[in-house]
Amino acid sequence: MQKLVFEDAWNRTISTCDREHIINEFKKLTFTTNESPQFTPLWKATNHKNELLVTTLIHNCSTTDFTLKNKLMSVDAGNRVVATHQFTLPIKLHAHTSMPWTFIFPVDHLNAHVQMNQDVQLILSLEKRK
């Protein structure tokens, strides 16, 4: 059974409202595959550097621990790539565990030709290497 955990820094700093939102979104999910990782985008924002911040739930539905190391990730919106960037997470995601995480895409990794409006549904995925 999948369980939701918060990384220590998140646990100390997350607002009550955001925590409740994440918990409610997690409760709505059903997992039909053990493919890992899976991502559920929660919200997007930009910071003072105009970087794209995508907060998501990362799901490790497998029976083994998962580490995200030097993986190219992309954000799609309306079938258009919005951003790509390589990530390494400083944590290990244990088997059958989901955790919120914010991926920060630097400005120079954003596709300037794609408009990010409020109605766009984000899809975060690992890029398949050829």
N, C-alpha and C positions, 0 to 999 in steps of 0.2 A: 504494500500500500504506500502510495506517495505521501510524503510529509513535507510541510513548509518549514523552513528554518531561515533565520536572519543572521547574517554575518555579524560579528561582534560590534564593529563600528556602526553598522546600520542599526543594530539593536539599541545602541546608546543614543543615536541622533535622529532617528526617524520620528516624524510627527505622528500623533495619535490618528489623525485623519488619514494620512498616507498608509499607515499600518493597517487600519481598518479596510481601506480600499484594496490593498494587496491581498489581505485575508479573504475578503469577499470575492475577488476575482479568482483566487485559487480554489475556493469552494465550488465555483461554477464549472471547473474544468473536469473533463473525463479523458483518460489516457487509454488509447486503443492500441498502442504499439510500444515496444520497449526500445525503439530507436532513440538514441541519445547523441547529442543533446537536442532538446526541443526548446523553443522560445515562445513566450507569450508577451508581446509588447503591451506595456501598460500606459505609458505616456511619453511625449517628446517635449523637448524644450531647447532653448539656446542659452548659452552663458554669456558673460561679459566679453569673451573673445570671439563670439559668434560661432562657437563650436556646436555641433549637434549632439545633444544628450538624449539617448534612448534608454528609458528605464523599462526593464523587461523581467519576466520570471524565466530563469534558466531551469530546465527540468532534466534531471538525470533519471531516466526511467529504467535504466539497466540494473543488473545485479552486481556491477563492479563500480568502484569509484571512478570519477571523471575529472580530468584536468584539462583546462583550455590553455594551450601553449602555442604561441606563434601561429594562430589561426586567422586566416583572412575572413572577415565578416562583411556582409553587405546589408544595406537597408534599402528595401524596395518600397515604392509608393506608387500605386496606380500602374503597375507593370513597368516602372522606370526605376533604374538604380539611382538612388539619392546620394549614397555615400558608400565607400569601402575603406577598410582600415584593418591592420593586423593587431590582434590582441593576445595578451597573456594575462590570465587572472592569477592573483596571488593566493588563491584558495583552491582547495580540493572539494569537489561536490560529491558527497557520499552517495551510495546506491539508493535508489528510490527516494531522492530528495529534490526539492525545488527551492530556489533561493532568488530573491530579487537582486538585480544588479543594474547599474547604469553604465552603458557603453558610451564613451566620449569620442566622437569623430571630429578630428581637427579640421579646420577650415579648408586647408589645402587638399583634403580628401573628400570634399563635397562636390557634387555635380551642380555647377552654377546654373545649368539649363533647366533644372527641375524646380518647380514652385512647390513649396511646402505649405499648403493651406490647412486649416483646421479639420477639414473633412477627409483628409488623406488617411488611409489605413496603412500602417507600417508593417512590414514583414522583415524580420531580422533572421538572417540565415548564414550558415557557414558556406563559404565559396568552395566549390569542388575544384581541386587542383588537377590539371591535365597531366 
